[in-house]
């Protein structure tokens, strides 16, 4: 159970609330404030921030697989909505979530890549803020939308002023990866089993526990019965975002997971449960004191195959902290169509290739067992930085990585961070970066741009990050600096290419 581990990350200092809302979000995205515990837990990162809009990414990780076999992404929606709402705040003002809604369109499944939540402020006044959000899966499909209404309050006592200058935070390095990067031994409900067994049998089988149950410290408090579920989890410091209280993101997730567990008890072979909507009303804050929060869901069936669920969440003292209401439809599984195979399409992407320098020599020197252990540490370190910089891992072969990014700056930042992380293992990597059009089908990329990026990496020196002239031109106006490496013939690529090394 992850909440039993020492918490990682830190909530921001008191002067944080003396910044305007948009300055708070920008401070996080620029690395001027440490990652809060909830980001260490789930891997959520800000990829875009502007007045009234925020985009948050979260890995579509196996760690977030819920009891229904799908990804639990409610915290992502809430974080994006809270972030967008924050951009409308003045210094010394905070937003208190009141009512959160979610409308799921289709399920999200664990896979390589990120879920993206794009939120914007629809209306704001001196009393309330209303924001809406849309969530996409790694293939760019819309999977859900939601909204959040928050009340404004003045921060008391008045926070101290911020420091005159803020330096980039040095994040600590841990012996083990952050929770969202790990593998969890929990069970995942497969489509095949859903076609053969009823939900109540699946959920009550001996030893059943979903990965997210381990991640959150979820515990079943009473035996499941048809249409009813009672679960609890600790009010852990891991669930803090910007203060000493459990984030509403996690309270909403507890309500959602308990509601889905109750719905799953009504699943029958050959049928499918589809979530239609959900509303959470937040009543009072919960201090992260380690005591348990309990959620109870009871479903009713007002008409055939349509279920209305009511969930009450109470703190350890028995006080109501949130109410959730949602609806679920039970469908004939044959009515659902399987996802159609996508045709290839062309997109503009920034591509990063890396590999370990002199891997053969290291393998001979270390021996098979130690070399395999080093490779695993290398993969964990690179994946951590790729996720932090919002990259999508396309392929991993041996000691090399192939990663896609939305911008050259993200790719260069990830390459620099990975190079630094790998140096601690006593090895060096080389990296090549190119931006160009390529064919995409799911997470598979092909085309000349991919070939060029791979050849640039092969031309790089040990510990060097080599980029094409295209990347250099796209970085005009940034703080990035490059050293000219001259023209180079790239095997299989027409005409010489001018390459540049990233200067630290």
N, C-alpha and C positions, 0 to 999 in steps of 0.2 A: 504494500500500500504506500503510494508516494507521499501522502501527507505525514507519514511517520518519519520521513527523511528530514534532515535539517533543511530549512527553507533556503532557496537561492533567490538572488535578486534583492532589490531594495525599493521601498516606496520613496517618492521624491521628498526632499526636505521641505520645511514649513514655508520658505520663501517662494516655493513653486506657485502657490495660489496668488501671489502678488503680481504674477505675470498675467498678461491678457490670455484668453483662451487659446488663440492661435499660436501665441508664443510658447505656450505649454506643449502643444502637440509638436511644434517645430523643434523644441529642445530635445524631445525624445527621438524624433526622426534623424536629428543631426548627431546623436550620440553624446549630447551634453548632460543627459540625465541617465542614470543606470536603468537597465531593464527591470521592470517590476516583477514580482514573483509569478504573476499569472502569465506573463510572456515567457518566462523560463519554463513554465509548465506546458503551454500549448503552442509556443513558437509564433505568436501573432506579431506582425511587424507593420509599421506604417510605410506605405509606398508612395503616397501622394497626400499633400495637405495644401489647401488654399482656403480663402475666405468662404465659409459655408460648405466646403466639400472635403471629404477624407476618403482615402482608399486603404483598406487593411487586408493583408495577406495572411493566410494560415495554412501550413502544410496539410495536405489531405492524408494525414498519417494514420497508420493502423492503430496508434495509441488512442484515437478518438472514436473507435468503433463501439457503438452503443448496443444494448441488449437486442434491438431489432436487426442487428447486422449492418446498419447504415451509420454514416458519420454523424456525430452530434456537433452541429455547427452553430447552435444558438449563441454561444459566447462571442463568436465572430460577428454576428449581426449586431449584438448589443454593443460591442466595442466600437464598431464603425459608427453606429448611431450616436453613442456618447462622444466619440471624437468629433464628428461633424457638429454636434450641438455645442461642444466646447469652443469651436472656432468663432462662435457668435458672442462669447462672454467677454465682459470687461474685466480689468484687473480687480481682484478682491471679490469677484462674484463666482458662485459655483452653481451647477445644475443638479437637481435631485430627480432621478427617474421616477415617474408616476405610473405610466401605462405603456407596455411594450406589446406589439402585435407581430405575428408571423403568419405568412401564407406560403406554405411549401408547394412547389410545382412538381418536383420529381425528386427521387432519392439521390443522395450523394454517397459514393463508394470510395473506400481507401485506395490510393494509387499514388504514383509519383506526380509531383507538382503541387500547386497551391490553389486553395479556394480564395476568391477575391470578393470582398464586400465593398461596394461603392455607395457612400452615404452622402446626403446633402440636406441642408436646412431648407425646409419649405416655408416656415413662418417663425418669426421671433418677435417678442415684445419685452416690456420690462417685467413681465410676470412669468411667461411661459415660452418654451421653444418646442417646435414640432419638426422632426426630421424623418426622412424615409431612406430605405436602403434596398439595394438589389445585390444578390449573390450569384456569382458564376463559378462553375467547376473548372478543373484544369483544361477542359476542352472548350471553354467559353460558353457553355450552355447555361441559361438562366435556371437556377434551381429553387430560388425562394426570393421573396420580398418581405419587407417588414417596416415598422414605424415605431417611433418613440416620442412620447410627450413628457417633458420635464418641467419642473418648477424652478424658478431662479431664487437664490437666497444669497445674502451678503455673508461672507466668511467672518465668523467670530471665534476668537479674537482676531483683530486685524493682523494679517501675516507680516513678517518682517520683509524689508526690501530685498530684492535679489542682489547677488554679487555684481560688482562693476563689470568684471569679465568672467566668462564661463569657459572652462577648458573641457576638451573631449574626455569622457570617462574611460578609464581602463577597466574593461570588464574582467572579472576573475576567471581563471581557467580551472576546471574541475577534473578530477580523475575519471569521472564517468560523464557520458553525454547528458544533456538536459532531457527531461522525461519524454518530450514529444519525439525525440530522435531514437528512442529505444524500441526494442521488441518486447511485446507483452504476451504472457502465456495464456491470456484469457480466451474464451470460446467465441467464435463468430458464427451466427446462424446463417447457413447457406441456403440458396434457393432450392436445392435438391431436398434438404431436410424439411423445408417449409411445405413442399409439395406432399411430403409423406407423413408428417406428424403435426399434431395440434400444438398451438403456442404454449398452452399451460404445461404440457408435458416437457416441451423443450426448455422452458425457463426454470422448471423445478427439478430437472435431472441433477443427479449427484455431481457436485463439483462445477456446475455451470457458473461462470463469472465472465462478464464482458471485459475487454481491455480497458474501456473507460471506467468500469467499476473499480479496477485496480488503480487507475490513474487518480481518481477522485476519492478513493476510500469509501465507495458506495457499499451499503450493507442493507440486506433485506431484514426488516424488523418484524414482520409477521408473514405467515404462510400466504402465498398467492392464492387467490380464489378468482373465479370467473368474474371479470370486470372490476377487480379491486387490487391495489398494490400499495404497500407502505415501505418506503426506503428512507435511509438516513445517510448523512455524510458529515464529517467533522467541519466545523467553522475554522478552517485551517488558514494560517498565514500565507500558504501557497496560493490562496484565492484572493489575495489583495492586489489592487491595481494602483491606486493613487493615495491610499490612506490605510488606516488600521481596521477598516471594516471589510467584511466579505463583499466582493464585487457583485452588483446586481446581475452581471453576466452569468455568474455561477448559480445564483439563486434561480434564475430563469432556466438554466440548464437542468438543475435538479427537478424542477417542475416538469419540464419537457420529458426527461428520461423516465420519471415515475409514471407520467401519463401514458407514454408509449408502452411501458411494461404492462400496465393495466390493459391497454388495447391488445397487446400480444396474447394475453390470456384468452381472448375471444377468437383468435385465429384458428381456422379449420383447414385441413389439407385441401389443396386445390383452390384455396381462396387467397386473397391478398388484402392487407390493411393499408389504407391510404389516408395520411393526415390531410385535413382540409384547412384548418386554421387554429390559431391559439392566441390567447390574450393573458398577459401577466400584469397584475396590479401590485405594486410594491407599497407596503404599509409602513414598515419601519426598518431602520438599519440593523445589521447584525455584526457585533464585534467579533473579530477573529480571535476567539479565546480557546479554540480547540474543542469546545463542547459540540454536541451533535445537533444538526438541523434535521427535522423529520418532515417528509412529504407523504401525504395520503391522497390517493386518487380513487374516486368511485365513478364508474361509468353507468349511464342509463341508456336505454334504447327506445326513444320516443316513437320512431318508425322503424320498420324492418331494415336492418343492416346499416343504420346510421346511429352512431353512438356519441353522446355528449359526456365529456369528462369534466369533473370538478375536482381541483386539487387544492389542498390547504397545506401551507408550509409553516411550521412552528419552530421556534428556537428551543433551547434546552430548558427554558423556564415555562414552556407551554404557550408563549405569546404568539399570535398570528403575525408573521412577517411578510407574507405574500399570498395572493390568491391567483389561481390559474384556471382558465376555462378553455376547452378546445373540443373540436369535433373530428371524428374519424369515420371513414366509410369502409365497409367490408365488401369487397368486390370479388367476382369470379375471376380467378387469375388469368383465364383465357381471354378476358376482355382487354387485358393489357398487351400492348405490342412491344416486342423487344426492340431495342434501339437499332436503327438502321445503320448499316456501314457507311461511314462518311467518305465522300469523294476527296481525293487529294486537292489541296488548295495551296496557293502561294502566299507567303507572308514575309514581311521584313522582320528580321530578328538579329540580335547580337549573339554570336556563338563563341563559347570558350572551350578550349581543349587544354588539359593538363596531363602531365605524367611525371613519374619519379625519375630523377637523373640516375643513371647507372644502376638500374634495378637489378640487373643480372649479378653485378658485383656485390650488391648488398645481400642478395639471396644466398650467394656462395659463402659470404663471410658469416652470416647469421645462422644458416641452416634453415631447413624447411619450417620447423615449428615456430621459431622466433620471427622468421620472415612473414609467415601468415599472420602472426599476432600484430606485427608492425603494420601490415597492410590494412588490417581491420581498424587500427587506431587512425591510420591515414584517411580511410574512408569516412569514419565518424567525424574527424576534424574538418574535412572538405565539405561534407554534407551540412555540417553546422553552419559554416560560413556561406554556403550557397543558399541555404534557407534564409539566413539573416538578410541576405541581399536580394531575396525574392527571385532567385533563379529556379529554373525547372530542369531537373536532372533528366537528360535524354538517354544516356547510356553510360555504363561503367564496364570496362573490360580490363582485367588484370590490375595494373596500377594506374590506369588513366581514367579521366572523367571527360564527358561531353555534356555541356550545360548550355541552356538557352536563357537569355535575358531580354528584358524589354528595352534596355538602353546600354550604351558603352560604359557609362559611369558605373552602373551596377556591376557589370562584368569585371571591370578593372578593380573595383573595391573588393569584390569577392576573391579575385586572384591574389591581390596583395594580402588579404587576411588569411587565405589558405596557405600562402607561402610562409607567412610568419608562424602559423600554427604548426605546420609540418616541420619547420626548422627545429622546433623543440624536440622532435623525434630523432634528430640527428641525420635527416635526409634533406635533399633539395628537390624542388619541382621546377619544371619549365612550363610556360603557358603561352598560348597563342589565341588572339582575339580578332574576329572579323565580323563586320555587319553587312548583311546582304539578303537578297530574296532567296527563299528556299521552299521546298514543298513540305507541307505538314499534313500528317494524318494521325490524329490523336497526339501522342508524344513522339512519334517518329518523324525525323527530319531527313531530307535528302536534297541533293542538288549541288551545283558548283560552289555555292557559298560554304557548304559544309566541307567540301574538299579543300577549299582555300584555307579555311580556319585550321584544319588539321595540318596542312603543310607549313603554315606559319608557326604552329607550335613545334613542329619538328626542326625548324630553323633556329629556334630560340636557344640561347646559351643557358647554362645552369643558373637557376634563380632569376632568370630574366622573364619579363612579361612583354612579349612582342605583339605589336598590333599592325593592322594594315593601314594604308593611307586613308581609307574610308573612315575607319574609327577615329583617326587623328582629326580629320576634317569635321566630323560630327561633334567632336569635343571642343571646338572653337568657342571661346567665351567662358570655359570652365577653368578651374584652378589646376587641371592636369597638365603636366609637362612631359615632353617627349624628346628623345635623342634620335637623330637620323641614323639609320643603319644601312642606308643606301639601297640600290636596286638588287633584287635577288630573284633567281630563277626558281620557281616552285614547280616541282615535278608534277607533270600532268596538267599544268595551268598555262594557258597561252600568255606570252609576253612576260617580261620581267615585272616584278611588283616592288614598289618602294615600301620598306618596312621601318617601323619606329619602335624603340624601346621605351617603356614607361619609366620616367625618372622619379625617384622617391623624393 
